[in-house]
Amino acid sequence: MSAFFDAGFMRKLERLHLVAKRLNWNGAQGEHAASRKGSSLEFSDYRRYQRGDDLRYVDWNVYRRLDRLLLKVFSAEEEMNLYLLVDTSASMAGPPAAAAPGITKIGYAKQVAAALGYIGLANLDAVGGAAFSSTLHAPLKADRGRAHILRLFTFLDALSCGGATDLTAATRRFAAVFARPGLVVLISDLLDPDGWRYAVEELRRRRHQVLVVHVLDENDCEPSLSGELTLIDAEGSRERQLYIDEALERRFRAELANYFRDIESACAGLNIDYLRTMTRVPFDEFVLKSLRQTASVS
């Protein structure tokens, strides 16, 4: 897990966490609501103190009388569940793009997931997740507290790529495993031959908020191909013979632009946040931009 315990990587995560605190990251939930609105919140109930809870909300009078640590819960306070849904299909494996040597789409996806998960856990939210290709893999139970950071990083570090993409099957299984609504961060290249829209609609029907992080590299968007070629499906056995000339290259770029516009329009219509990034963009710059611009996380 050297990538996640490197001192430079951890410094970047802490910097992102500090920015998130200033922006009240997903501020309607968890610790953030209580710290932002303070005494205007109405007391609702008590719950047992759990390791990692903010000590400011412990009722010390109850502790002195009963020797029990109980946390005050206010009517506007709800625990936030953050779910990281990471694409581990074969198309995420690489090879690394020339503009970002050494970083594949899955490597980039892991860094973004680690950053968002770290921020959530540092802000006392519950964080869980799963990988997917043709179905759901290796679900990580949602939990809270800084002790869960190690489990999150171990989960991400162990992910490997293989198989075809079936977002619909994966999200159906996800909805069964993670029944409690929360914010689902779907990190994927969205290269599903059957499409992605039904999958995110299913998440919305299950009352999840959804943030789609579309991870691409220059091999996807700017392929340096010309002449007679044999193209092989990265997630199957299909092959196609093509002759790529300037006209076909222009058509590819036009279709790609239309594809991006269709995704942006569909997500806007479903009230889903959509962010697209390239692996050549440093992950911390992308997450910082996400924190500032996306309604789900700002």
C-alpha positions in Angstrom: 0.0 0.0 0.0 2.9 2.3 -0.5 0.9 4.6 -2.8 -1.5 5.4 0.0 1.1 5.8 2.8 3.5 7.9 0.9 4.1 11.1 2.9 3.5 13.3 -0.1 0.2 11.6 -0.9 -1.0 11.9 2.7 0.0 15.6 2.8 -2.2 16.2 -0.3 -5.1 14.4 1.4 -4.8 16.5 4.5 -4.7 19.7 2.4 -7.9 18.6 0.6 -9.5 17.8 4.0 -8.8 21.3 5.2 -10.3 22.8 2.1 -13.3 20.6 2.5 -13.8 21.8 6.1 -13.8 25.4 5.0 -16.4 24.6 2.4 -18.6 22.5 4.7 -18.2 19.5 2.6 -21.6 18.0 2.0 -22.5 20.3 4.8 -26.1 19.2 5.5 -25.0 16.1 7.3 -22.9 14.8 10.2 -20.6 17.0 12.2 -20.9 19.8 9.7 -24.6 20.6 10.3 -24.1 20.9 14.1 -20.9 23.0 13.9 -22.4 25.3 11.2 -25.8 26.0 12.8 -24.8 25.6 16.4 -27.4 26.4 19.1 -30.2 27.0 16.5 -30.5 23.2 16.1 -33.2 21.5 18.2 -32.1 18.7 20.5 -33.6 15.4 19.4 -32.1 12.4 21.2 -29.0 10.7 22.6 -26.9 8.0 21.1 -23.9 6.1 22.4 -20.5 7.7 21.8 -18.5 5.9 19.1 -14.8 6.1 18.6 -14.0 9.1 16.4 -17.1 11.1 17.4 -16.7 14.8 18.0 -16.3 15.3 21.8 -18.0 18.7 21.6 -21.4 16.9 21.4 -20.9 14.6 24.5 -23.3 15.4 27.3 -20.9 15.7 30.2 -23.7 16.2 32.7 -25.0 12.7 31.9 -21.4 11.4 32.0 -20.9 12.7 35.5 -24.2 11.2 36.7 -24.2 7.9 34.9 -20.5 7.4 33.9 -21.7 6.9 30.3 -20.6 8.7 27.2 -23.7 9.8 25.3 -23.7 12.1 22.3 -26.4 14.7 21.8 -28.3 14.3 18.5 -30.1 17.3 16.9 -33.1 17.2 14.7 -31.1 18.5 11.7 -28.3 16.0 12.2 -28.2 12.9 10.1 -25.2 10.6 9.6 -23.9 10.8 6.1 -23.1 7.6 4.2 -20.5 8.0 1.4 -20.2 5.1 -1.0 -17.3 4.7 -3.4 -18.2 2.6 -6.5 -15.1 2.0 -8.5 -15.0 0.5 -12.0 -12.5 -2.3 -12.2 -13.4 -3.6 -15.6 -10.6 -4.5 -18.1 -10.8 -1.1 -19.9 -9.7 0.7 -16.7 -6.4 -1.2 -16.7 -4.4 0.8 -19.2 -2.0 1.1 -20.7 -0.9 4.4 -19.2 -1.3 7.3 -21.5 1.8 9.1 -22.8 0.7 12.3 -21.1 0.5 10.6 -17.7 3.2 7.9 -17.7 2.8 5.4 -14.9 -0.8 6.2 -14.1 -3.6 4.1 -15.5 -7.3 4.9 -15.2 -7.7 2.5 -12.3 -4.7 4.0 -10.5 -6.2 7.4 -10.9 -9.6 6.2 -9.8 -8.0 4.7 -6.6 -6.4 8.1 -5.8 -9.6 10.0 -6.3 -11.6 7.4 -4.2 -8.9 7.6 -1.5 -9.1 11.4 -1.3 -12.9 11.5 -1.1 -13.0 8.7 1.4 -10.3 10.3 3.6 -12.3 13.6 3.6 -15.5 11.8 4.5 -13.9 9.8 7.4 -12.1 12.9 8.7 -15.4 14.7 8.8 -17.1 11.8 10.7 -19.1 10.5 7.9 -19.6 6.8 7.3 -17.7 5.5 4.2 -18.1 2.3 2.3 -17.7 1.1 -1.2 -17.3 -1.7 -3.7 -15.7 -2.5 -7.0 -17.5 -3.6 -10.1 -17.1 -5.0 -13.6 -19.8 -7.4 -14.7 -21.1 -7.5 -11.2 -20.3 -6.1 -7.7 -17.0 -7.2 -6.1 -15.3 -6.9 -2.7 -17.9 -4.7 -0.9 -16.5 -2.6 2.0 -19.0 -2.1 4.8 -19.7 1.5 5.6 -18.1 2.6 8.8 -17.0 5.8 10.6 -13.9 7.1 12.4 -10.2 7.5 11.5 -9.5 3.8 12.2 -11.5 3.0 9.1 -9.0 4.9 6.9 -6.7 1.9 7.0 -9.4 -0.5 5.9 -10.4 1.9 3.1 -6.9 2.1 1.8 -6.4 -1.7 2.0 -9.6 -2.2 0.1 -8.5 0.2 -2.7 -5.0 -1.1 -2.9 -6.2 -4.6 -3.5 -8.4 -3.8 -6.4 -7.4 -5.2 -9.8 -9.0 -5.0 -13.2 -10.6 -7.7 -15.4 -13.8 -8.6 -17.1 -16.5 -6.7 -19.0 -18.5 -3.7 -17.7 -22.2 -4.3 -16.7 -23.2 -1.2 -14.8 -26.8 -2.3 -14.6 -26.1 -5.6 -12.9 -23.5 -4.0 -10.6 -25.9 -1.2 -9.4 -28.7 -3.7 -8.8 -26.4 -5.7 -6.6 -25.1 -2.5 -5.0 -28.6 -1.4 -4.0 -29.2 -4.8 -2.3 -25.9 -4.6 -0.4 -26.0 -0.9 0.6 -29.7 -0.3 1.3 -29.3 2.9 3.3 -29.4 6.0 1.1 -26.3 8.1 0.8 -24.0 9.8 -1.7 -22.7 7.3 -4.3 -19.5 8.4 -6.1 -19.4 6.4 -9.3 -15.8 6.4 -10.7 -15.7 4.9 -14.1 -14.7 5.4 -17.8 -18.4 4.6 -18.5 -17.3 2.2 -21.4 -20.4 0.0 -21.1 -21.7 -1.3 -24.4 -25.2 -1.4 -22.9 -25.0 2.1 -21.6 -24.9 3.7 -18.2 -28.1 5.7 -17.8 -30.4 2.9 -16.4 -27.8 2.2 -13.7 -27.7 5.8 -12.4 -31.5 6.0 -12.7 -31.7 2.9 -10.5 -29.4 4.6 -7.9 -31.7 7.7 -7.9 -34.8 5.5 -7.5 -33.1 4.0 -4.4 -32.9 7.6 -3.0 -29.1 7.9 -3.4 -27.5 11.1 -4.3 -25.1 10.4 -7.2 -21.8 11.9 -8.3 -20.4 10.5 -11.6 -16.6 10.9 -11.9 -15.8 10.1 -15.5 -12.1 9.1 -15.8 -10.5 9.1 -19.2 -7.1 9.3 -20.7 -5.7 10.4 -24.0 -5.9 6.9 -25.4 -9.7 7.3 -25.1 -10.0 10.9 -26.4 -6.9 11.5 -28.5 -5.8 8.2 -30.1 -2.8 8.6 -32.4 -4.1 6.1 -35.0 -3.9 6.2 -38.8 -3.9 3.9 -41.7 -5.0 0.2 -41.7 -5.6 -1.1 -38.2 -7.1 -4.0 -36.4 -9.0 -2.8 -33.3 -9.6 -5.3 -30.5 -12.2 -4.9 -27.8 -10.4 -4.4 -24.4 -13.3 -6.3 -22.6 -14.1 -9.0 -25.1 -12.9 -10.9 -28.2 -14.4 -8.7 -30.9 -12.1 -7.3 -33.6 -12.7 -4.8 -36.4 -10.6 -3.9 -39.4 -10.5 -0.1 -40.1 -8.7 2.3 -42.3 -8.4 5.6 -40.4 -8.0 8.7 -42.5 -8.6 12.4 -41.7 -12.3 12.2 -42.4 -12.8 9.3 -40.0 -10.7 11.1 -37.4 -12.9 14.2 -37.7 -16.0 12.0 -37.3 -14.6 10.3 -34.2 -14.0 13.7 -32.6 -17.5 14.9 -33.4 -19.1 11.7 -32.1 -17.0 12.0 -28.9 -18.1 15.6 -28.3 -21.8 14.5 -28.8 -21.3 11.7 -26.4 -20.0 14.0 -23.7 -22.9 16.4 -24.3 -25.4 13.6 -24.0 -23.9 12.5 -20.7 -23.9 16.1 -19.3 -27.5 16.7 -20.4 -28.8 13.3 -19.0 -27.1 13.9 -15.7 -28.5 17.4 -15.4 -32.0 16.0 -16.1 -31.6 13.4 -13.4 -30.2 15.9 -10.9 -26.9 14.0 -10.9 -23.5 15.8 -10.6 -21.1 14.9 -13.4 -17.4 15.6 -13.5 -15.1 14.5 -16.3 -11.3 14.3 -15.8 -8.2 13.1 -17.7 -5.5 11.1 -16.0 -3.0 13.8 -16.9 -4.7 16.2 -14.5 -3.2 15.7 -11.0 -5.7 13.9 -8.8 -5.5 16.5 -6.0 -6.2 19.3 -8.5 -9.2 17.5 -9.8 -10.6 16.8 -6.3 -10.0 20.4 -5.2 -12.0 21.6 -8.2 -14.7 19.0 -7.4 -15.0 20.3 -3.8 -15.5 23.9 -5.0 -17.8 23.3 -8.0 -20.0 20.2 -7.3 -23.2 20.6 -5.4 -23.0 17.1 -3.9 -19.6 17.8 -2.2 -19.5 21.5 -1.6 
